[in-house]
């Protein structure tokens, strides 16, 4: 019996369907439950200005600061000082100009093996625990996990995540604030403003190898196809949330590594939380923790699984019980 073109097409189609079903099953049954919000006993308290241990507040509490800045840090003893100096200079200057303005910075040490915590505590001693708090995680959770723990401990009406490398000019917080304010309406006061490097993409492509450019565009396509549309740069580590939007998204977050930004924005779009995107000043800083090939491969896998796990019900758009 001859094996014709039509038979080959049927076989190929059956193989594709089989592979899709297999991927769906793997995505569903390999899905971990939501990462435990429960803290280790050493992560529940911070040292206040009186030298006593005080319990971290909760995102569920009413806000008591205008702005919280969450700085995820892993082995950042060398790069953190430059970022913190710039941030504190801006925040202190703003407070002098606007005496009613209140803020806090939460440095989250993500299980570092260097002196990141000691460096961060230097700023607590200089500015006080009411302005700079240090949350040292017992185990490394990944950038997404570190940001999540900081956000869940925040007191701000608005919550900004900012990378420890200082790649984004900190004063550009005014740009993301303006974009957030321009969003109207804000359902249940929920809105997100994302800093963006998309305007720099043309120049960055000229400096990259063809392989890295291929990986970048491949990642952008997967983000658009599977998860998030309408946001050109999902990965910029400079994002501002209203407290309500942060509570809604971070309490549901599963992904703890590099693709956590995509899941956050995917959750936001599922809840129809409006998202603004604004260009920010950004400079590439040496010492990135991102390993070009393997990190991109991991992110690509996570993107596919994010969509499939929500699609199959392995992950649900439902907040867990209050963290303890």
N, C-alpha and C positions, 0 to 999 in steps of 0.2 A: 504493500500500500504506500503510495507516494505521500510524502510529507510536504505539503505545499505552503505557500506564503500565508494563506488564511489560517492554516493550522498553527503556523509559527506565531502569528499575531495573537491567536487565542491563548496559546501557551504563555506568551509574554504577559498578556493581560492577567491571566490567572496567577502568574508569579508575582506581578505587581500587587494584586489584591491580597495575596498571601502575605507578602512582606508588610503591607500596610496593617493588616490585622495583627501580625506578629509584633510590630512596633507599638501598636495600641496596647496590646496585652502587656508588653514589657514596661511601657510607660505607666500603665495603671498599677500593676502589681509590684513594681519596684519603687513606687512612690512612698517616700517616708511620710510619717505623720508630721504635723506642724512642729517645727523645732521648739523644744520646751522653753517656755518663757520663765519657768521657775529659776530663780537665781541661786547660785552657790552662796553660802552664808557670808563669804568674804566679799560678795558683790552687792550686798544689800545696803551697806552703809558707807559713808564717806566721813573724812575728818573735817570737822567744822572749825571756825576761827577760834573757838574756845578750847580746842584740842580734844574735843569729845566726838565720839562716833554718833552720827546722825543718819537716820534712814533716808535713802533716796526717795524723792517724790515719785508720783506716777502720772503718766499721760492721762489717766482717767480723772485726775484732780483738776480743779479750775486753775487757769494760768495765774502766775504771780510775777512774771517777767514779760517784757515786750518781745524779746528775742532770745532764743536759745541757739547756740552754734554747736553742732555736734561734729567732732573731729576724730574720725576713725584712724587709729595709728598702730602700725605693726613694724617693729624695728625701725623707728623713726627718730632716734636720738640725734641724728645728724641734720635731718631736714626740718624737724618740728620747730626748732627755735626761730628760724627765719619766718615761717608761716605765722607762728604765734606772736612774734614781735609786730608784724604787719597788722594782724587782726586786732591785737590789744591797743595798738596806737590809734587805729581807726575808731574802735568802740569807745575808748576813753575820750577821744576828741569829740565824738558825737554826743557823749553824755554831758560834756562840759557845755556844748552848744545847746543841748536840749536836756536840761536837768531832770525832766520827768521820764526820760528814756532809761529803761532798765534792761539789763542783759545778763546772760550767763554763758560760759563756754564749758562744754563737757568734753574733755579729752578721754577717749575710750582706748585704753591700751589693750590690744587684741592678743593677749598672751605673748607679748614680745620677749625676746631672749636677750635684749640689750638694756640700756638704761632709759628707755622711753618714759617709764613711770616717774623716775627720778627727775628727768628734765621737765615733765609736766608739773610735778609738785613744786618746782621752782617758781612757776607762775602763780600757783595757789598761794605760796608764801608772799609773793610780791603784791598780788592784787586782792587776796582774800578768798576764802572758800565760797563766799556769796557770789563771786564773779567767775571763778575758775575751779571746777571740780574735776577730779580724776576718778575714772571708773576702770579698774584693772581687772580684766577678765581672767579667770583661772585657767581656761583653755582657749586656744585659738579657735574662733568661730568663722573667720572669713570677714571680708569687708562688710558685706551685707548684714551679717550677724552683729558686728560691732556697731554699725550705724543704728540698727534696730534697738540694741540695748541702750544706747544713748538717747534715742528718741523716746523710748518708753520711760526714761528717767527725767524727762525734760519738764521745765516749768514755763516755757515761752508761749506767748500768744501766736508767735510765728516761729517756725523751726527751720534752721538752715543747716544742711549738711555740706561740709567743706573739707576737701582733702588736705592731709597733713603736709603734702609736698609744696603747698602754696603756689601751684601752677596757675590758678586763677587769681587775678588781682582782687584782693578782698573788698576794696571799695566798690566793686561792681555789685555788691549786695544791694546797692541803691537801684541798679537796673532791674534786678529780679524782683525787688519790692515794687517798683513802679509797674512792672508787667503784671504782677499779682493784683495790685489795686485796680488795674484797668479791666480785669476780668469781671464781667457782669452779664447775667446774675451769677451769684455764688450759691448754689443750692446747699442749704444747711451750713452755710459759711465754709464750704469746702472748695479749695482751689490749690493748684500747684504751679510754680513758676520754675522753669528749667533754664539754667545757663547753657549756652550752646557754642560749640566750636565749628559749626557747619560752615561758617563764612571763611574759615581758615583751611578748608579741605583742599582747595585747588593748590595752594602752596605746599601743603604737607604731602600731597601726592607726588609732586615734583621731586621731593627729597627722599621718598621711600623707594624700596626695591619693588619690582613688578610683582613679586610673590606677596609681599606685605600689602600692596595695594589690592591685589586679588582677594586676600583674606578680609580686608576692610570692607570692600564692596559686597563680598559674599555675606558677611555678618549683617550689613545694613539690609540686604535683601531678606534674610531670614527673619530679622526683627519686623520688617514691614509685612512679610507674608504670613507669619505665624502669630504675632503678638500685638504690635503697636503701630498705628498709622497716624500720620500727621505730626510726628516729632522727628526731626532730622537727626538730632544727636541725643540718644538716650543715655549715653555713658558718661557725660560730663559730670564730675563729682561736685557740682555746685547747684543745689536745688533747694528751693524754698517752699515750705508747706504751711498752710494755715493749720492750727492745732487740730481742728476737726478732720482735715484731710489726712494728717499724719496718723491720727488715731485709727481712722478707717482703713488705711492701707498697711501700716506697719504691724498691726495686730493680726493681720492675715498672712503676712509674708512667710514664704517657705524657703526660697533660695537664699543661701548665705554667702555665696561666692560672687564672681564677677558679674553674673547676669541678673543680680538682684534688682538693679535699676529697671530692667525690662519688666520683671514681674510686678514691681510697684506701679509702673505706668499702665500695664495691662489691667491690673486690679482697678486703678483709677478710671480707665476708660469703660470698664464693665459697669462701674457705678455712675458713669456719666459725670465724673468730676472734671471740671474744665481745666485744661492745661495750657499754659503760655510758654513760649520759647523765645529767649532773647540772647543776642550775641554778647559774649563777654571776652575780656582780654585774657588770653591764655598763653602760657609759655611752657614748652616741654622741659621738665626737670629731670636730671639724671637720677638714677636709682629706682626706676619703676619696678614694682613687684610683678608686673605682667610679663609672662614668658610668651613671646609672640605666637609660636605655633600651638603649643599645648593649651595655653589659656584660651586662645580663640576656638580650639577644638572643643574644649569643655563648655565654653559659652554657647557654641552652636548646638551641642547636645542639649543643654539646659533650655534653650529657646524652644526647641521642638517639644521637649517634655513639659514645659510650662503650659503650652496650649493643649496638648493631649491630656494632661492630668486634670485640668479644669474641665475639658470636654467630656471626659469619661467619668467625672465625679470623684476621682481619687482625691482631688483637692477641691474644697468648697469655699465659696465666697461668704464665709460666715466667721465672725470673730470668736476666738476662744474665750474661756473664762478669764476674769481679771488676773493679771500676772501677780505672782507672790514672790 
